[in-house]
Amino acid sequence: MYSRYLELLGAFRSLLEAKHDELSSAKSRYDVGLTKLSETSESVATMQVPTRYRYICIYIYIYVCVCVCVCVCVCVCRSKYG
């Protein structure tokens, strides 16, 4: 009777160890995935900064060009029409 009980405990222990290994492996993959997501998020954020800066510079350049064109037009009109 005790041998059956010991066999049952051994089987339970083997199953428990297998599940523990499975969960440890899944947790490890999960942690690696979180690390990769964090690194990717940081990389994307650093790539977006120059892009935003570039667009801001383009908008400022266009604004300045428009202002210069308006000033030139005003000056030409004043010189022509008095």
C-alpha positions as CSV (number, residue, x, y, z in Angstrom):
1,M,0.0,0.0,0.0
2,Y,2.8,2.4,0.8
3,S,4.6,1.6,-2.4
4,R,1.5,2.8,-4.4
5,Y,1.4,6.0,-2.4
6,L,5.1,6.6,-3.0
7,E,4.6,5.9,-6.7
8,L,1.8,8.5,-6.7
9,L,4.0,11.0,-4.9
10,G,6.8,10.4,-7.4
11,A,4.5,10.9,-10.3
12,F,3.1,14.1,-8.8
13,R,6.6,15.4,-8.1
14,S,7.6,14.7,-11.7
15,L,4.5,16.4,-13.0
16,L,5.1,19.4,-10.7
17,E,8.7,19.7,-11.8
18,A,7.7,19.5,-15.5
19,K,5.1,22.3,-15.0
20,H,7.6,24.4,-13.0
21,D,10.1,24.1,-15.9
22,E,7.4,25.0,-18.4
23,L,6.3,28.0,-16.4
24,S,9.9,29.2,-15.9
25,S,10.5,29.0,-19.6
26,A,7.3,30.9,-20.4
27,K,8.2,33.6,-17.8
28,S,11.7,33.9,-19.3
29,R,10.3,34.3,-22.8
30,Y,7.8,36.9,-21.4
31,D,10.6,38.9,-19.7
32,V,12.7,38.8,-22.9
33,G,9.6,40.0,-24.9
34,L,9.0,42.9,-22.4
35,T,12.7,43.9,-22.7
36,K,12.5,43.9,-26.5
37,L,9.4,46.0,-26.5
38,S,11.0,48.5,-24.1
39,E,14.1,48.7,-26.3
40,T,12.0,49.1,-29.4
41,S,9.9,51.8,-27.8
42,E,13.0,53.7,-26.9
43,S,14.5,53.3,-30.4
44,V,11.3,54.6,-32.0
45,A,11.1,57.6,-29.6
46,T,14.7,58.6,-30.5
47,M,14.0,58.2,-34.2
48,Q,10.9,60.4,-33.9
49,V,12.7,63.3,-32.3
50,P,14.8,64.2,-35.3
51,T,11.7,63.7,-37.6
52,R,9.7,66.1,-35.4
53,Y,12.6,68.5,-35.4
54,R,12.9,68.3,-39.1
55,Y,9.2,69.0,-39.6
56,I,9.3,72.0,-37.2
57,C,12.3,73.4,-39.2
58,I,10.4,72.9,-42.5
59,Y,7.4,74.7,-41.1
60,I,9.5,77.6,-39.8
61,Y,11.3,77.8,-43.2
62,I,8.0,77.9,-45.1
63,Y,6.7,80.6,-42.7
64,V,9.8,82.7,-43.1
65,C,9.6,82.4,-46.9
66,V,6.0,83.4,-46.9
67,C,6.7,86.4,-44.7
68,V,9.6,87.4,-47.0
69,C,7.4,87.1,-50.1
70,V,4.7,89.2,-48.4
71,C,7.2,91.8,-47.5
72,V,8.6,91.9,-51.0
73,C,5.1,92.2,-52.5
74,V,4.3,95.0,-50.1
75,C,7.5,96.9,-50.9
76,V,7.0,96.4,-54.7
77,C,3.4,97.6,-54.5
78,R,4.4,100.7,-52.4
79,S,7.2,101.6,-54.8
80,K,4.9,101.1,-57.8
81,Y,1.7,102.6,-56.5
82,G,3.1,105.0,-54.0
